[in-house]
Amino acid sequence: MKIIPSKMVEDQKEAIALAFQEAGVQGMDADIIDMFTALSNGQRISNEADKTIGTAIRNRYGNKATWRAERWFIPVPKLHYASKDIPQLVIEVTVYLVVAASVKTQNDSRLVTLVGPVGKPETLAIPMVFLHVLLESDLGRFVIVSRDSVYTTWEVHGTKPVRIPNEFVSDLSDRLKWYSVVAWLGEFGTQGRCIASLVAGSLLGLAFQDSSQPVLASQQGFTTDDLVSALESMAFRHGEAEEMVNRAIPRLKADMPLEEAIRITLQTGKGGD
């Protein structure tokens, strides 16, 4: 762990800011960690934190050093989009331990701050089909393989069973009632915005996977109503979708395929050129 020779944190908010800084994430909303608190709770990680703090302080200040400490566990997510075999949103969550400690040695006492990862990172691999079904409020489509107080495991066709914390699924379901997947990914800061178009495009493809639809989105013409409906299928609210389409209209052409029109509309909505 890194030891900073001063007291850098007074509360949870400052602990989150320091953990984000140490992890190198940019622009992430502090509230996003609420989705992952289940991963930072538990006796095992608490015991590991005690050992980590003791080792760091004794190595720095000697075996006779004593201390009093206040500590915070901050789960920090990092995202990437995986397209091999089956498209997935992959979230690797590392728990950062932030400690404000008063350390006493034989000669003096001092206030220090410790910060660093604790425990093993946990990876949540969320197939796009699972996210699409979650948007449709239709998780009953998947068979539950197992469930406990923390995790549920679903059987998802084409991939190994999907194991996700209950708290994460519940929180994400609530968030998507109020704003879009793209807006949710934006809460993860720069990393979320970098993959938002990939995730949105994948969800759009799933929305158009209908055997009764003989014309592909890449070949299909569009109307403004088509665009609004496509954006709503990505969980944009109706008014938000209409506003995005109106902003994009100057860049759209009448003979443009729907797929291209959607791409330009998403780019314009994000402020792209």
C-alpha positions as CSV (number, residue, x, y, z in Angstrom):
1,M,0.0,0.0,0.0
2,K,1.0,3.6,-0.6
3,I,1.7,5.5,2.7
4,I,1.1,9.3,2.5
5,P,2.7,11.2,5.4
6,S,-0.3,13.3,6.2
7,K,-4.0,13.0,6.8
8,M,-5.6,13.2,3.4
9,V,-9.1,12.0,4.2
10,E,-11.8,13.0,6.7
11,D,-14.9,11.2,5.2
12,Q,-16.3,8.8,2.6
13,K,-16.4,11.5,-0.1
14,E,-12.7,12.2,0.3
15,A,-11.8,8.5,0.5
16,I,-13.6,7.9,-2.9
17,A,-11.8,10.8,-4.5
18,L,-8.4,9.4,-3.3
19,A,-9.3,5.9,-4.4
20,F,-10.3,7.1,-7.9
21,Q,-7.1,9.1,-8.2
22,E,-5.0,6.1,-7.2
23,A,-6.8,3.8,-9.6
24,G,-6.4,6.3,-12.4
25,V,-10.1,6.7,-13.3
26,Q,-11.3,10.0,-14.7
27,G,-14.7,11.6,-14.5
28,M,-16.4,8.8,-12.7
29,D,-19.5,9.7,-10.6
30,A,-18.9,8.9,-6.9
31,D,-22.5,7.5,-6.7
32,I,-21.6,4.7,-9.2
33,I,-19.8,2.7,-6.5
34,D,-23.2,2.1,-4.8
35,M,-23.7,-0.6,-7.4
36,F,-20.8,-2.6,-6.2
37,T,-20.8,-2.3,-2.4
38,A,-21.7,-5.9,-2.0
39,L,-18.3,-6.8,-3.4
40,S,-16.5,-4.7,-0.7
41,N,-18.4,-6.1,2.3
42,G,-17.6,-9.3,4.1
43,Q,-15.4,-10.7,6.8
44,R,-12.7,-12.0,4.5
45,I,-11.9,-8.6,3.0
46,S,-12.1,-7.0,6.4
47,N,-9.5,-9.5,7.8
48,E,-7.3,-9.0,4.8
49,A,-7.4,-5.2,5.3
50,D,-6.3,-5.6,8.9
51,K,-3.3,-7.7,7.8
52,T,-2.5,-5.2,5.0
53,I,-2.6,-2.2,7.3
54,G,-0.4,-3.9,9.9
55,T,2.2,-5.0,7.4
56,A,2.4,-1.6,5.8
57,I,2.8,0.3,9.1
58,R,5.3,-2.1,10.6
59,N,7.4,-2.2,7.5
60,R,7.5,1.6,7.5
61,Y,7.7,2.5,11.2
62,G,9.0,-0.6,12.9
63,N,7.6,-3.6,14.7
64,K,6.9,-1.7,17.8
65,A,4.6,0.9,16.1
66,T,1.0,1.0,17.2
67,W,-1.9,2.7,15.5
68,R,-5.5,3.7,15.5
69,A,-7.3,3.8,12.1
70,E,-10.5,4.7,10.3
71,R,-10.9,2.8,7.1
72,W,-13.0,2.9,4.0
73,F,-13.5,0.2,1.3
74,I,-14.1,1.8,-2.1
75,P,-15.0,-0.6,-5.0
76,V,-13.6,0.9,-8.3
77,P,-15.0,-0.5,-11.5
78,K,-13.1,-0.5,-14.8
79,L,-15.0,-1.3,-18.1
80,H,-14.3,-2.8,-21.4
81,Y,-16.4,-4.2,-24.3
82,A,-15.6,-7.7,-25.4
83,S,-16.9,-9.0,-28.7
84,K,-15.2,-12.4,-29.0
85,D,-17.7,-15.3,-29.1
86,I,-20.5,-13.3,-27.6
87,P,-20.7,-9.5,-27.1
88,Q,-20.3,-8.6,-23.4
89,L,-19.9,-5.6,-21.1
90,V,-17.0,-6.6,-18.8
91,I,-16.7,-4.8,-15.5
92,E,-13.6,-5.5,-13.4
93,V,-14.1,-4.3,-9.8
94,T,-11.1,-3.7,-7.6
95,V,-11.7,-2.8,-4.0
96,Y,-9.4,0.0,-2.8
97,L,-8.7,0.4,0.9
98,V,-8.3,3.9,2.2
99,V,-7.1,4.4,5.8
100,A,-6.6,7.5,7.9
101,A,-4.3,6.4,10.8
102,S,-2.7,7.8,13.8
103,V,0.7,6.0,14.3
104,K,2.8,6.0,17.4
105,T,6.4,4.9,17.6
106,Q,8.9,5.0,20.5
107,N,10.0,8.5,19.4
108,D,7.0,10.3,18.1
109,S,3.4,10.1,16.6
110,R,2.1,11.1,13.3
111,L,-1.0,11.1,11.1
112,V,-0.8,9.1,7.8
113,T,-3.0,8.0,5.0
114,L,-2.8,4.6,3.4
115,V,-4.3,3.7,0.0
116,G,-4.1,0.7,-2.3
117,P,-6.0,-2.3,-3.6
118,V,-7.0,-5.1,-1.3
119,G,-8.1,-8.6,-2.2
120,K,-8.6,-10.0,-5.6
121,P,-10.4,-8.1,-8.4
122,E,-13.8,-9.5,-9.3
123,T,-15.0,-9.6,-12.9
124,L,-18.6,-9.2,-14.0
125,A,-19.1,-10.4,-17.5
126,I,-22.6,-9.2,-18.7
127,P,-23.7,-10.5,-22.1
128,M,-25.4,-7.9,-24.3
129,V,-28.4,-10.2,-24.5
130,F,-28.7,-10.2,-20.7
131,L,-28.5,-6.4,-20.7
132,H,-31.1,-6.2,-23.5
133,V,-33.5,-8.5,-21.6
134,L,-32.9,-6.4,-18.4
135,L,-33.9,-3.3,-20.4
136,E,-37.1,-5.1,-21.4
137,S,-37.8,-6.1,-17.8
138,D,-37.9,-9.7,-18.9
139,L,-35.3,-11.5,-16.8
140,G,-37.8,-14.3,-16.4
141,R,-36.7,-15.4,-19.9
142,F,-33.5,-16.9,-18.3
143,V,-33.5,-19.9,-16.0
144,I,-32.0,-19.3,-12.6
145,V,-29.2,-21.8,-11.9
146,S,-28.5,-20.8,-8.3
147,R,-29.2,-17.9,-5.9
148,D,-28.0,-16.8,-2.5
149,S,-28.1,-13.6,-0.5
150,V,-25.4,-11.9,-2.6
151,Y,-25.4,-13.5,-6.1
152,T,-27.8,-14.9,-8.7
153,T,-26.6,-17.2,-11.5
154,W,-28.6,-17.4,-14.8
155,E,-28.3,-19.8,-17.7
156,V,-27.8,-17.7,-20.8
157,H,-27.7,-19.4,-24.2
158,G,-24.4,-19.2,-26.0
159,T,-22.2,-18.5,-23.0
160,K,-21.3,-20.0,-19.6
161,P,-23.7,-19.2,-16.7
162,V,-23.9,-15.5,-15.8
163,R,-23.2,-14.8,-12.1
164,I,-24.0,-11.2,-11.0
165,P,-24.6,-9.6,-7.6
166,N,-28.2,-9.1,-6.8
167,E,-27.6,-5.6,-5.6
168,F,-26.1,-4.7,-9.0
169,V,-29.0,-6.1,-11.0
170,S,-31.5,-4.3,-8.8
171,D,-29.7,-1.0,-8.9
172,L,-29.2,-1.1,-12.7
173,S,-32.9,-2.0,-13.2
174,D,-33.9,1.1,-11.2
175,R,-31.4,3.4,-13.0
176,L,-32.6,2.3,-16.4
177,K,-36.2,3.3,-15.5
178,W,-35.0,6.9,-15.4
179,Y,-32.3,7.2,-18.1
180,S,-30.6,5.4,-21.0
181,V,-27.8,2.8,-21.1
182,V,-25.6,5.5,-22.7
183,A,-26.3,7.9,-19.9
184,W,-25.6,5.2,-17.3
185,L,-22.2,4.3,-19.0
186,G,-21.4,8.0,-18.9
187,E,-21.5,7.8,-15.1
188,F,-18.3,5.7,-15.3
189,G,-16.5,8.7,-16.8
190,T,-14.1,8.6,-19.7
191,Q,-14.0,4.7,-19.9
192,G,-17.8,4.5,-20.1
193,R,-18.1,7.1,-22.8
194,C,-15.4,5.3,-24.9
195,I,-17.5,2.1,-25.1
196,A,-21.0,3.6,-25.1
197,S,-21.4,3.5,-28.8
198,L,-20.3,-0.1,-29.0
199,V,-22.8,-1.1,-26.3
200,A,-25.6,0.9,-27.9
201,G,-24.9,-0.6,-31.3
202,S,-25.0,-4.1,-29.9
203,L,-28.3,-3.4,-28.1
204,L,-29.7,-2.0,-31.3
205,G,-28.8,-5.1,-33.2
206,L,-30.6,-7.2,-30.6
207,A,-33.6,-5.0,-30.8
208,F,-33.8,-5.5,-34.6
209,Q,-33.3,-9.3,-34.4
210,D,-36.7,-10.3,-35.4
211,S,-37.3,-13.1,-37.8
212,S,-40.4,-11.4,-39.1
213,Q,-38.3,-8.4,-40.3
214,P,-36.9,-9.3,-43.7
215,V,-35.1,-6.0,-44.2
216,L,-31.8,-5.5,-42.2
217,A,-31.2,-2.2,-40.4
218,S,-28.2,-1.7,-42.6
219,Q,-30.4,-1.7,-45.7
220,Q,-33.6,-0.2,-44.3
221,G,-34.5,3.5,-45.0
222,F,-35.7,5.6,-42.1
223,T,-38.2,8.1,-40.8
224,T,-37.8,10.3,-37.8
225,D,-40.3,8.0,-36.0
226,D,-38.0,5.0,-36.8
227,L,-35.1,6.9,-35.2
228,V,-37.0,7.8,-32.1
229,S,-38.2,4.2,-31.7
230,A,-34.7,2.9,-32.2
231,L,-33.3,5.2,-29.5
232,E,-36.2,4.2,-27.2
233,S,-35.1,0.6,-27.6
234,M,-31.8,1.6,-26.1
235,A,-33.6,3.0,-23.1
236,F,-33.6,6.7,-24.0
237,R,-36.7,8.5,-22.8
238,H,-39.1,9.6,-25.5
239,G,-38.5,13.3,-25.1
240,E,-34.7,12.7,-24.9
241,A,-34.8,10.6,-28.1
242,E,-36.9,13.3,-30.0
243,E,-34.4,16.0,-28.9
244,M,-31.4,13.9,-30.2
245,V,-33.1,13.2,-33.5
246,N,-34.0,16.9,-34.0
247,R,-30.3,17.8,-33.3
248,A,-29.1,15.3,-35.8
249,I,-31.5,16.1,-38.7
250,P,-29.2,18.6,-40.4
251,R,-26.6,15.8,-40.8
252,L,-29.1,13.2,-42.1
253,K,-29.9,12.4,-45.7
254,A,-33.2,11.1,-47.0
255,D,-31.7,8.0,-48.7
256,M,-29.5,7.1,-45.7
257,P,-29.8,3.6,-44.3
258,L,-31.4,3.4,-40.8
259,E,-28.2,1.9,-39.3
260,E,-26.1,4.9,-40.5
261,A,-28.8,7.4,-39.3
262,I,-28.8,5.9,-35.9
263,R,-25.0,6.0,-35.7
264,I,-24.9,9.7,-36.7
265,T,-27.8,10.5,-34.2
266,L,-25.8,8.9,-31.4
267,Q,-22.6,10.7,-32.3
268,T,-24.5,14.0,-32.5
269,G,-26.2,13.3,-29.2
270,K,-22.7,12.9,-27.6
271,G,-21.4,16.1,-29.1
272,G,-19.4,14.3,-31.8
273,D,-18.4,15.9,-35.1
